[in-house]
């Protein structure tokens, strides 16, 4: 169970990463629309697991790899924004959130 501090940090990181991905969509996300769905922060605030939903691009894994390749740029941009709230920016680990695709697949199976 996450503490209140972890939840606040998770929300802050989620909001700021969403803004960063909107501004830098061409460079980082290959022009795809990327939505930050969930951020989970470790108890010691050293690692943040960031789950991304990717829209408007066929090859989602390529977009995820591009985001992973540009992780240092994303972390630097995030650190510039949250440097007043946190001493150290957590290390970012990006994962593909496929829960929406899974829900659509289940819905199609139920219809047929």
Phi and psi in radians as a Rosetta constraint file:
Dihedral C 1 N 2 CA 2 C 2 CIRCULARHARMONIC -1.395 0.35
Dihedral N 2 CA 2 C 2 N 3 CIRCULARHARMONIC 2.509 0.35
Dihedral C 2 N 3 CA 3 C 3 CIRCULARHARMONIC -1.373 0.35
Dihedral N 3 CA 3 C 3 N 4 CIRCULARHARMONIC 2.956 0.35
Dihedral C 3 N 4 CA 4 C 4 CIRCULARHARMONIC -1.093 0.35
Dihedral N 4 CA 4 C 4 N 5 CIRCULARHARMONIC -0.685 0.35
Dihedral C 4 N 5 CA 5 C 5 CIRCULARHARMONIC -1.075 0.35
Dihedral N 5 CA 5 C 5 N 6 CIRCULARHARMONIC -0.789 0.35
Dihedral C 5 N 6 CA 6 C 6 CIRCULARHARMONIC -1.068 0.35
Dihedral N 6 CA 6 C 6 N 7 CIRCULARHARMONIC -0.725 0.35
Dihedral C 6 N 7 CA 7 C 7 CIRCULARHARMONIC -1.134 0.35
Dihedral N 7 CA 7 C 7 N 8 CIRCULARHARMONIC -0.720 0.35
Dihedral C 7 N 8 CA 8 C 8 CIRCULARHARMONIC -1.141 0.35
Dihedral N 8 CA 8 C 8 N 9 CIRCULARHARMONIC -0.748 0.35
Dihedral C 8 N 9 CA 9 C 9 CIRCULARHARMONIC -1.128 0.35
Dihedral N 9 CA 9 C 9 N 10 CIRCULARHARMONIC -0.719 0.35
Dihedral C 9 N 10 CA 10 C 10 CIRCULARHARMONIC -1.054 0.35
Dihedral N 10 CA 10 C 10 N 11 CIRCULARHARMONIC -0.797 0.35
Dihedral C 10 N 11 CA 11 C 11 CIRCULARHARMONIC -1.111 0.35
Dihedral N 11 CA 11 C 11 N 12 CIRCULARHARMONIC -0.734 0.35
Dihedral C 11 N 12 CA 12 C 12 CIRCULARHARMONIC -1.078 0.35
Dihedral N 12 CA 12 C 12 N 13 CIRCULARHARMONIC -0.830 0.35
Dihedral C 12 N 13 CA 13 C 13 CIRCULARHARMONIC -1.118 0.35
Dihedral N 13 CA 13 C 13 N 14 CIRCULARHARMONIC -0.718 0.35
Dihedral C 13 N 14 CA 14 C 14 CIRCULARHARMONIC -1.067 0.35
Dihedral N 14 CA 14 C 14 N 15 CIRCULARHARMONIC -0.807 0.35
Dihedral C 14 N 15 CA 15 C 15 CIRCULARHARMONIC -1.103 0.35
Dihedral N 15 CA 15 C 15 N 16 CIRCULARHARMONIC -0.808 0.35
Dihedral C 15 N 16 CA 16 C 16 CIRCULARHARMONIC -1.231 0.35
Dihedral N 16 CA 16 C 16 N 17 CIRCULARHARMONIC -0.657 0.35
Dihedral C 16 N 17 CA 17 C 17 CIRCULARHARMONIC -1.152 0.35
Dihedral N 17 CA 17 C 17 N 18 CIRCULARHARMONIC -0.626 0.35
Dihedral C 17 N 18 CA 18 C 18 CIRCULARHARMONIC -1.048 0.35
Dihedral N 18 CA 18 C 18 N 19 CIRCULARHARMONIC -0.742 0.35
Dihedral C 18 N 19 CA 19 C 19 CIRCULARHARMONIC -1.153 0.35
Dihedral N 19 CA 19 C 19 N 20 CIRCULARHARMONIC -0.744 0.35
Dihedral C 19 N 20 CA 20 C 20 CIRCULARHARMONIC -1.084 0.35
Dihedral N 20 CA 20 C 20 N 21 CIRCULARHARMONIC -0.772 0.35
Dihedral C 20 N 21 CA 21 C 21 CIRCULARHARMONIC -1.180 0.35
Dihedral N 21 CA 21 C 21 N 22 CIRCULARHARMONIC -0.537 0.35
Dihedral C 21 N 22 CA 22 C 22 CIRCULARHARMONIC -1.185 0.35
Dihedral N 22 CA 22 C 22 N 23 CIRCULARHARMONIC -0.766 0.35
Dihedral C 22 N 23 CA 23 C 23 CIRCULARHARMONIC -1.235 0.35
Dihedral N 23 CA 23 C 23 N 24 CIRCULARHARMONIC -0.655 0.35
Dihedral C 23 N 24 CA 24 C 24 CIRCULARHARMONIC -1.899 0.35
Dihedral N 24 CA 24 C 24 N 25 CIRCULARHARMONIC 0.536 0.35
Dihedral C 24 N 25 CA 25 C 25 CIRCULARHARMONIC -1.062 0.35
Dihedral N 25 CA 25 C 25 N 26 CIRCULARHARMONIC -0.697 0.35
Dihedral C 25 N 26 CA 26 C 26 CIRCULARHARMONIC -1.163 0.35
Dihedral N 26 CA 26 C 26 N 27 CIRCULARHARMONIC -0.768 0.35
Dihedral C 26 N 27 CA 27 C 27 CIRCULARHARMONIC -1.352 0.35
Dihedral N 27 CA 27 C 27 N 28 CIRCULARHARMONIC -0.777 0.35
Dihedral C 27 N 28 CA 28 C 28 CIRCULARHARMONIC -1.618 0.35
Dihedral N 28 CA 28 C 28 N 29 CIRCULARHARMONIC -0.735 0.35
Dihedral C 28 N 29 CA 29 C 29 CIRCULARHARMONIC -1.800 0.35
Dihedral N 29 CA 29 C 29 N 30 CIRCULARHARMONIC 0.232 0.35
Dihedral C 29 N 30 CA 30 C 30 CIRCULARHARMONIC 1.005 0.35
Dihedral N 30 CA 30 C 30 N 31 CIRCULARHARMONIC 0.496 0.35
Dihedral C 30 N 31 CA 31 C 31 CIRCULARHARMONIC 1.473 0.35
Dihedral N 31 CA 31 C 31 N 32 CIRCULARHARMONIC -0.032 0.35
Dihedral C 31 N 32 CA 32 C 32 CIRCULARHARMONIC -1.411 0.35
Dihedral N 32 CA 32 C 32 N 33 CIRCULARHARMONIC 2.736 0.35
Dihedral C 32 N 33 CA 33 C 33 CIRCULARHARMONIC -1.524 0.35
Dihedral N 33 CA 33 C 33 N 34 CIRCULARHARMONIC 2.125 0.35
Dihedral C 33 N 34 CA 34 C 34 CIRCULARHARMONIC -2.016 0.35
Dihedral N 34 CA 34 C 34 N 35 CIRCULARHARMONIC 2.263 0.35
Dihedral C 34 N 35 CA 35 C 35 CIRCULARHARMONIC -2.043 0.35
Dihedral N 35 CA 35 C 35 N 36 CIRCULARHARMONIC 2.306 0.35
Dihedral C 35 N 36 CA 36 C 36 CIRCULARHARMONIC -1.518 0.35
Dihedral N 36 CA 36 C 36 N 37 CIRCULARHARMONIC 1.939 0.35
Dihedral C 36 N 37 CA 37 C 37 CIRCULARHARMONIC -1.551 0.35
Dihedral N 37 CA 37 C 37 N 38 CIRCULARHARMONIC -0.811 0.35
Dihedral C 37 N 38 CA 38 C 38 CIRCULARHARMONIC -2.450 0.35
Dihedral N 38 CA 38 C 38 N 39 CIRCULARHARMONIC 2.480 0.35
Dihedral C 38 N 39 CA 39 C 39 CIRCULARHARMONIC -2.232 0.35
Dihedral N 39 CA 39 C 39 N 40 CIRCULARHARMONIC 2.198 0.35
Dihedral C 39 N 40 CA 40 C 40 CIRCULARHARMONIC -2.067 0.35
Dihedral N 40 CA 40 C 40 N 41 CIRCULARHARMONIC 2.202 0.35
Dihedral C 40 N 41 CA 41 C 41 CIRCULARHARMONIC -1.865 0.35
Dihedral N 41 CA 41 C 41 N 42 CIRCULARHARMONIC 2.425 0.35
Dihedral C 41 N 42 CA 42 C 42 CIRCULARHARMONIC -1.144 0.35
Dihedral N 42 CA 42 C 42 N 43 CIRCULARHARMONIC 2.723 0.35
Dihedral C 42 N 43 CA 43 C 43 CIRCULARHARMONIC -1.001 0.35
Dihedral N 43 CA 43 C 43 N 44 CIRCULARHARMONIC -0.550 0.35
Dihedral C 43 N 44 CA 44 C 44 CIRCULARHARMONIC -1.579 0.35
Dihedral N 44 CA 44 C 44 N 45 CIRCULARHARMONIC 0.121 0.35
Dihedral C 44 N 45 CA 45 C 45 CIRCULARHARMONIC 1.066 0.35
Dihedral N 45 CA 45 C 45 N 46 CIRCULARHARMONIC 0.429 0.35
Dihedral C 45 N 46 CA 46 C 46 CIRCULARHARMONIC -1.647 0.35
Dihedral N 46 CA 46 C 46 N 47 CIRCULARHARMONIC -0.398 0.35
Dihedral C 46 N 47 CA 47 C 47 CIRCULARHARMONIC -2.290 0.35
Dihedral N 47 CA 47 C 47 N 48 CIRCULARHARMONIC 2.402 0.35
Dihedral C 47 N 48 CA 48 C 48 CIRCULARHARMONIC -2.172 0.35
Dihedral N 48 CA 48 C 48 N 49 CIRCULARHARMONIC 2.159 0.35
Dihedral C 48 N 49 CA 49 C 49 CIRCULARHARMONIC -1.599 0.35
Dihedral N 49 CA 49 C 49 N 50 CIRCULARHARMONIC 2.094 0.35
Dihedral C 49 N 50 CA 50 C 50 CIRCULARHARMONIC -1.964 0.35
Dihedral N 50 CA 50 C 50 N 51 CIRCULARHARMONIC 2.105 0.35
Dihedral C 50 N 51 CA 51 C 51 CIRCULARHARMONIC -1.771 0.35
Dihedral N 51 CA 51 C 51 N 52 CIRCULARHARMONIC 2.240 0.35
Dihedral C 51 N 52 CA 52 C 52 CIRCULARHARMONIC -2.052 0.35
Dihedral N 52 CA 52 C 52 N 53 CIRCULARHARMONIC 2.405 0.35
Dihedral C 52 N 53 CA 53 C 53 CIRCULARHARMONIC -1.819 0.35
Dihedral N 53 CA 53 C 53 N 54 CIRCULARHARMONIC 2.342 0.35
Dihedral C 53 N 54 CA 54 C 54 CIRCULARHARMONIC -2.054 0.35
Dihedral N 54 CA 54 C 54 N 55 CIRCULARHARMONIC 2.239 0.35
Dihedral C 54 N 55 CA 55 C 55 CIRCULARHARMONIC -2.191 0.35
Dihedral N 55 CA 55 C 55 N 56 CIRCULARHARMONIC 2.682 0.35
Dihedral C 55 N 56 CA 56 C 56 CIRCULARHARMONIC 1.337 0.35
Dihedral N 56 CA 56 C 56 N 57 CIRCULARHARMONIC 0.372 0.35
Dihedral C 56 N 57 CA 57 C 57 CIRCULARHARMONIC -2.630 0.35
Dihedral N 57 CA 57 C 57 N 58 CIRCULARHARMONIC 2.307 0.35
Dihedral C 57 N 58 CA 58 C 58 CIRCULARHARMONIC -1.192 0.35
Dihedral N 58 CA 58 C 58 N 59 CIRCULARHARMONIC -0.810 0.35
Dihedral C 58 N 59 CA 59 C 59 CIRCULARHARMONIC -1.631 0.35
Dihedral N 59 CA 59 C 59 N 60 CIRCULARHARMONIC 1.573 0.35
Dihedral C 59 N 60 CA 60 C 60 CIRCULARHARMONIC -1.175 0.35
Dihedral N 60 CA 60 C 60 N 61 CIRCULARHARMONIC -0.572 0.35
Dihedral C 60 N 61 CA 61 C 61 CIRCULARHARMONIC -1.175 0.35
Dihedral N 61 CA 61 C 61 N 62 CIRCULARHARMONIC -0.580 0.35
Dihedral C 61 N 62 CA 62 C 62 CIRCULARHARMONIC -1.161 0.35
Dihedral N 62 CA 62 C 62 N 63 CIRCULARHARMONIC -0.702 0.35
Dihedral C 62 N 63 CA 63 C 63 CIRCULARHARMONIC -1.141 0.35
Dihedral N 63 CA 63 C 63 N 64 CIRCULARHARMONIC -0.754 0.35
Dihedral C 63 N 64 CA 64 C 64 CIRCULARHARMONIC -1.073 0.35
Dihedral N 64 CA 64 C 64 N 65 CIRCULARHARMONIC -0.724 0.35
Dihedral C 64 N 65 CA 65 C 65 CIRCULARHARMONIC -1.127 0.35
Dihedral N 65 CA 65 C 65 N 66 CIRCULARHARMONIC -0.655 0.35
Dihedral C 65 N 66 CA 66 C 66 CIRCULARHARMONIC -1.120 0.35
Dihedral N 66 CA 66 C 66 N 67 CIRCULARHARMONIC -0.716 0.35
Dihedral C 66 N 67 CA 67 C 67 CIRCULARHARMONIC -1.130 0.35
Dihedral N 67 CA 67 C 67 N 68 CIRCULARHARMONIC -0.737 0.35
Dihedral C 67 N 68 CA 68 C 68 CIRCULARHARMONIC -1.124 0.35
Dihedral N 68 CA 68 C 68 N 69 CIRCULARHARMONIC -0.666 0.35
Dihedral C 68 N 69 CA 69 C 69 CIRCULARHARMONIC -1.153 0.35
Dihedral N 69 CA 69 C 69 N 70 CIRCULARHARMONIC -0.559 0.35
Dihedral C 69 N 70 CA 70 C 70 CIRCULARHARMONIC -1.693 0.35
Dihedral N 70 CA 70 C 70 N 71 CIRCULARHARMONIC 0.384 0.35
Dihedral C 70 N 71 CA 71 C 71 CIRCULARHARMONIC -1.017 0.35
Dihedral N 71 CA 71 C 71 N 72 CIRCULARHARMONIC -0.667 0.35
Dihedral C 71 N 72 CA 72 C 72 CIRCULARHARMONIC -1.147 0.35
Dihedral N 72 CA 72 C 72 N 73 CIRCULARHARMONIC -0.658 0.35
Dihedral C 72 N 73 CA 73 C 73 CIRCULARHARMONIC -1.152 0.35
Dihedral N 73 CA 73 C 73 N 74 CIRCULARHARMONIC -0.735 0.35
Dihedral C 73 N 74 CA 74 C 74 CIRCULARHARMONIC -1.139 0.35
Dihedral N 74 CA 74 C 74 N 75 CIRCULARHARMONIC -0.767 0.35
Dihedral C 74 N 75 CA 75 C 75 CIRCULARHARMONIC -1.129 0.35
Dihedral N 75 CA 75 C 75 N 76 CIRCULARHARMONIC -0.678 0.35
Dihedral C 75 N 76 CA 76 C 76 CIRCULARHARMONIC -1.131 0.35
Dihedral N 76 CA 76 C 76 N 77 CIRCULARHARMONIC -0.792 0.35
Dihedral C 76 N 77 CA 77 C 77 CIRCULARHARMONIC -1.087 0.35
Dihedral N 77 CA 77 C 77 N 78 CIRCULARHARMONIC -0.700 0.35
Dihedral C 77 N 78 CA 78 C 78 CIRCULARHARMONIC -1.146 0.35
Dihedral N 78 CA 78 C 78 N 79 CIRCULARHARMONIC -0.734 0.35
Dihedral C 78 N 79 CA 79 C 79 CIRCULARHARMONIC -1.136 0.35
Dihedral N 79 CA 79 C 79 N 80 CIRCULARHARMONIC -0.565 0.35
Dihedral C 79 N 80 CA 80 C 80 CIRCULARHARMONIC -1.165 0.35
Dihedral N 80 CA 80 C 80 N 81 CIRCULARHARMONIC -0.515 0.35
Dihedral C 80 N 81 CA 81 C 81 CIRCULARHARMONIC -1.491 0.35
Dihedral N 81 CA 81 C 81 N 82 CIRCULARHARMONIC -0.704 0.35
Dihedral C 81 N 82 CA 82 C 82 CIRCULARHARMONIC -1.781 0.35
Dihedral N 82 CA 82 C 82 N 83 CIRCULARHARMONIC 0.268 0.35
Dihedral C 82 N 83 CA 83 C 83 CIRCULARHARMONIC -1.139 0.35
Dihedral N 83 CA 83 C 83 N 84 CIRCULARHARMONIC -0.373 0.35
Dihedral C 83 N 84 CA 84 C 84 CIRCULARHARMONIC -1.389 0.35
Dihedral N 84 CA 84 C 84 N 85 CIRCULARHARMONIC -0.470 0.35
Dihedral C 84 N 85 CA 85 C 85 CIRCULARHARMONIC -1.607 0.35
Dihedral N 85 CA 85 C 85 N 86 CIRCULARHARMONIC -0.542 0.35
Dihedral C 85 N 86 CA 86 C 86 CIRCULARHARMONIC -2.197 0.35
Dihedral N 86 CA 86 C 86 N 87 CIRCULARHARMONIC 2.503 0.35
Dihedral C 86 N 87 CA 87 C 87 CIRCULARHARMONIC -1.250 0.35
Dihedral N 87 CA 87 C 87 N 88 CIRCULARHARMONIC -0.776 0.35
Dihedral C 87 N 88 CA 88 C 88 CIRCULARHARMONIC -2.244 0.35
Dihedral N 88 CA 88 C 88 N 89 CIRCULARHARMONIC 2.335 0.35
Dihedral C 88 N 89 CA 89 C 89 CIRCULARHARMONIC -1.350 0.35
Dihedral N 89 CA 89 C 89 N 90 CIRCULARHARMONIC 2.289 0.35
Dihedral C 89 N 90 CA 90 C 90 CIRCULARHARMONIC -1.136 0.35
Dihedral N 90 CA 90 C 90 N 91 CIRCULARHARMONIC 2.663 0.35
Dihedral C 90 N 91 CA 91 C 91 CIRCULARHARMONIC -1.238 0.35
Dihedral N 91 CA 91 C 91 N 92 CIRCULARHARMONIC 2.330 0.35
Dihedral C 91 N 92 CA 92 C 92 CIRCULARHARMONIC -1.729 0.35
Dihedral N 92 CA 92 C 92 N 93 CIRCULARHARMONIC 2.235 0.35
Dihedral C 92 N 93 CA 93 C 93 CIRCULARHARMONIC -2.054 0.35
Dihedral N 93 CA 93 C 93 N 94 CIRCULARHARMONIC 2.138 0.35
Dihedral C 93 N 94 CA 94 C 94 CIRCULARHARMONIC -1.753 0.35
Dihedral N 94 CA 94 C 94 N 95 CIRCULARHARMONIC 2.407 0.35
Dihedral C 94 N 95 CA 95 C 95 CIRCULARHARMONIC -2.348 0.35
Dihedral N 95 CA 95 C 95 N 96 CIRCULARHARMONIC 2.659 0.35
Dihedral C 95 N 96 CA 96 C 96 CIRCULARHARMONIC -1.489 0.35
Dihedral N 96 CA 96 C 96 N 97 CIRCULARHARMONIC 2.205 0.35
Dihedral C 96 N 97 CA 97 C 97 CIRCULARHARMONIC -1.669 0.35
Dihedral N 97 CA 97 C 97 N 98 CIRCULARHARMONIC 1.847 0.35
Dihedral C 97 N 98 CA 98 C 98 CIRCULARHARMONIC -1.826 0.35
Dihedral N 98 CA 98 C 98 N 99 CIRCULARHARMONIC 0.387 0.35
Dihedral C 98 N 99 CA 99 C 99 CIRCULARHARMONIC -1.165 0.35
Dihedral N 99 CA 99 C 99 N 100 CIRCULARHARMONIC -0.582 0.35
Dihedral C 99 N 100 CA 100 C 100 CIRCULARHARMONIC -1.182 0.35
Dihedral N 100 CA 100 C 100 N 101 CIRCULARHARMONIC -0.744 0.35
Dihedral C 100 N 101 CA 101 C 101 CIRCULARHARMONIC -1.099 0.35
Dihedral N 101 CA 101 C 101 N 102 CIRCULARHARMONIC -0.707 0.35
Dihedral C 101 N 102 CA 102 C 102 CIRCULARHARMONIC -1.111 0.35
Dihedral N 102 CA 102 C 102 N 103 CIRCULARHARMONIC -0.735 0.35
Dihedral C 102 N 103 CA 103 C 103 CIRCULARHARMONIC -1.131 0.35
Dihedral N 103 CA 103 C 103 N 104 CIRCULARHARMONIC -0.702 0.35
Dihedral C 103 N 104 CA 104 C 104 CIRCULARHARMONIC -1.146 0.35
Dihedral N 104 CA 104 C 104 N 105 CIRCULARHARMONIC -0.658 0.35
Dihedral C 104 N 105 CA 105 C 105 CIRCULARHARMONIC -1.142 0.35
Dihedral N 105 CA 105 C 105 N 106 CIRCULARHARMONIC -0.750 0.35
Dihedral C 105 N 106 CA 106 C 106 CIRCULARHARMONIC -1.100 0.35
Dihedral N 106 CA 106 C 106 N 107 CIRCULARHARMONIC -0.731 0.35
Dihedral C 106 N 107 CA 107 C 107 CIRCULARHARMONIC -1.097 0.35
Dihedral N 107 CA 107 C 107 N 108 CIRCULARHARMONIC -0.713 0.35
Dihedral C 107 N 108 CA 108 C 108 CIRCULARHARMONIC -1.167 0.35
Dihedral N 108 CA 108 C 108 N 109 CIRCULARHARMONIC -0.643 0.35
Dihedral C 108 N 109 CA 109 C 109 CIRCULARHARMONIC -1.171 0.35
Dihedral N 109 CA 109 C 109 N 110 CIRCULARHARMONIC -0.634 0.35
Dihedral C 109 N 110 CA 110 C 110 CIRCULARHARMONIC -1.239 0.35
Dihedral N 110 CA 110 C 110 N 111 CIRCULARHARMONIC -0.570 0.35
Dihedral C 110 N 111 CA 111 C 111 CIRCULARHARMONIC -1.238 0.35
Dihedral N 111 CA 111 C 111 N 112 CIRCULARHARMONIC -0.572 0.35
